[in-house]
């Protein structure tokens, strides 16, 4: 990850926002990067005032009705904007209080993936809540915003769901694919993982799998990482979940998606199965 790029925290007014801000502040502090808190306000045009306007529509009343609707929408947007600004300023103060420097806030209108495209956003790392876009409900599923962003962006994305805990043990779920190799290179090079024990876990068997795992272990050890490598046959998802629990892993790093059949991978892959089963932060690379 390049040193001159910022950490981008994508927050909404959900239960995940504080967790996202805390993990993003930790990452920014570790790598010496600036932090930006981004809130995309996705308006719903179908919402209107509670007044029953059905009886007002008649000859010569359409213009008055449109004016009333426009005035209502303007007031609603202004109130929502003020509320969001107060919310973001609170998160900024929280991030600054734990050592993040150069904390900026940005508020935009539209769906998150559209806002990111308009901003031509290319951060060092993105941090999101696991349930973003689903009314703040902390369930095991991935929120709609998360799915859409994972399809749209090409930067590392850290998905969080619980209160911040500085990780002391991370696991790389390695399978030898290019995205998994990039994950190994990133963990080896990034100051985010200084002093953290790295568990390298691969599902497979045979000499080819052993060779791939040995390559990854060599990269990490050459970078000075305290590394333990394990090769185990069997189902990827169940083995990774079991290993995370057995080793008390506090962050999972994995190469998530390739470029073919991307949408089906997002919505039905082993990656999604693993994220659903675990409550720890998961760093995904494509």
N, C-alpha and C positions, 0 to 999 in steps of 0.2 A: 504494500500500500504506500502511496506516495506521501511524503511528509508535508507537502504544502496544501493538502486537501483537508476539508473540514469533516467533522462528524455531523451527520444529519439525523435528528430525532424527529420522527413523524408521530405527532400526538393528536389525539382527539379527546373530547371530554368524556372519557370512559375510565373504568377502573384500572386500565393499564397505563395511563398517562404518567403517573408518578414513577412507576417502575421503569418505563422507557426513559424518562429524563434522568433517573439515577444511573442506569447502565450507560447511557450516552455520556453523562458527565464523567463517569469512571474511565471510559474509553478515551475521551478527549484529554483527560489529565494524564493518562498513561503514555499516550503517543505525542503529547504536546501540540495538539491541534485545537483549532477553534471549534465551537459548537453552535449549531443552528437548530432551533426548535421551530418546526414547521407545522402549522395547522391548516388543513384544507377544509373549507366549509362547503359541504355538498348540499346545495339548496334543493328543496323539493317543491317545484312550481305548483304541484297539485294541491298544496295546502293553502287554505284561504281563511278569512276571518270566520269566527263562530256564528256571525249573524246569518240568519236565513234570508238570502237575497232572492229566493226563487220568485217571490211575489212582486218584485220590483221591476221585472223585465217586461217592458211594454213599449209602445210607440214613444220614442224620444227619450227613453230612459237608459239606453245602452251606454251612451257616453258617460252619464253620471255613475253608472255601475263600474265602468272601466276606471274612472277616476278614483272611485272609492277603493277598488282593489289595488290600484297602483300606490295609493297613499298607505294602505295597510302594509303592503309589501315593503315599502321604503322604511316604515317605522320598525317592522319586524327585523329587517336586515341590519338597521342601525343598532338595535338593541342586542342582536346576536353578535355583532362585531364588537361592541363594547364589552360584552360578557366574555368573549373569547380573548380580547386583549388583556383583561384582568387575569384570566386563567393562565395565559402565556407568561405574563409578568411574574406571576407566582412561581411558575416552573423555572423561570430564569433565575430568580432569587435563590431557589432551592439548589439549582445546579452550581451557581457561583459559590454558595456556602460550603460546598464539598470540594472546592478546588478547581472547578472548570473555569478557564479564562476565556475572554472574548466570546461571551455568550450572546447570540443574536436571536431575535424572534422574527418570524415571518408568517403572515396571515394571507391566505389566498382563497378565492372562491372556485369551486369545481371539484370534480372527483380527484382523488389523490394522484392516481397515475397520470391523469391529464395535466395536473399542476406540475408534476415532475418533468413531463415532456416539455411544457411551455418554458420552464426555468432552465431547460437543458442541463439538468442537475447531474453532476458527476462527482459525488462525494467520495471520501476515503472509505466510509462505512455508513450504512443506514441502520437505524435501530427502530423497531416497530413492536407494538403489542400483538400478541398472538390472535386476539379477537377483534382487531380493529375493523370498524365498519359494521359490527353486529350489535350496536346499542350497548357496548360495554359489558356484555355478558361473558363471564369468564368460564367458557366451556372448553371441552377438549378439541373442538374443531378449529380450523383456521378461519379467521374472519375474511370477508369478501375483499377488503382492502389489501390484505396480505397476499391473497392469491393473485389479484390483479397486478400488484407491484412486482411480485416474483416473476411474473410473465414479462413485465415491461422493462425492468432494469437489469443492468449487467455489472453491478457492484456487489460486494459482500453485504449481506443483510443479516443482522442479529435480531432474532425473534425472542421476545421475553414475555413472561406471563405472571411472574411472582415478584415479591419484594426483592430488592437488590441484596445480593450477597457476593462479596468479592471472591472470584473463583481461585481456588488453590489447586484444583485438579481438573484438567480438561481431557476430553477424549476426541481423537480424530477417527471417525468411521471411514476407513480407507478401503477402496475397491480397485485402485489402479487406473481408474479413468482420468482423463485430463483434468476435470474439475476437482477430483480428489487430490491430484498432484499439486494443483494450485493451492489447495487448502494446506498441504504440507509445507509448501514454499512460504505461504503467508505466516503460518505459525512459527516457522524457523526464523523469519526475518523481522516480524513485527515486535516492537517493544511492548505491545499489549500482553504478550505471553512471557515476559521476563520473570524468572523465579517461579514459574508455575510448572507443576509436574504434568507431563504429557503422556497420556496412555494412547498408544497406537493400536487400533483394533481392526482386524480384517477377517471377513468370512470367506473361506475357501480352503482348498487343499491342493497338494501337488507342488512340483518344483517352480512352476510359473508363478503361483501365488506367493511362494516363499521368496522368490527373487524380487517381486514387486514390493513386498513388505520390507525386505532388507534394504532396498533403495530408499524407501521413505524413512526408515529408522536411521540410515546413514546421514541423510540430509538434516534431520533433527539433531542428532548427536554432534554433527560437525558445527552446528550453530550454538552448541552449548546447552541444549535443552535436556532436562532430566527425563529420559524417555524409556518407557517399557512397552515392548511390542508383543502382541498376541495374535496368533492365527488359529481360527476355529472353524470347523465345517458346520454347515447347517443353514437355517433360515436367517437372512440378514436382519430383519426387523426384530424378531424375538431375541436373537443373540445380542444385538446392540442394546436393547432395552435391559436385558438381564445383566450385561456387563456394566452398564451405567449404574445400576442399582447396587451391584456387588462391590464396585470400586468407589462408591460415593462420589461419582463424577458430578461436577458443578457447572460444567459447560460442555456442550457437544459441538464439534466442528465437522462439517461434512460437505462434500461436493453434491449439489442437489440435482441440477437439471442439465440435460444436454440440449441440443437444438432440434432434434427430431421428435415428433409427436409430443411437443412441449406441453400442450394443454392437458393431454391425458396423464402425463407424468405429474403435473401439479396436482391434479384432482384425484389421482388414484395410485400414486407410487408408494414404494416402501418408505420414501422420505416422509411423506405425509403421515403414514402409519406410525413412524417413530416419533414424530413431533406430537401427535395426538396422545401417545402413551406416556410421554415424559413431561415433567413440569419445569425442567431446567432450561436456561437460555440455549438457543441453538443458532449457530453461525453457519449460514448457507452460502455456498459459492457455486456459480454456474461456470 
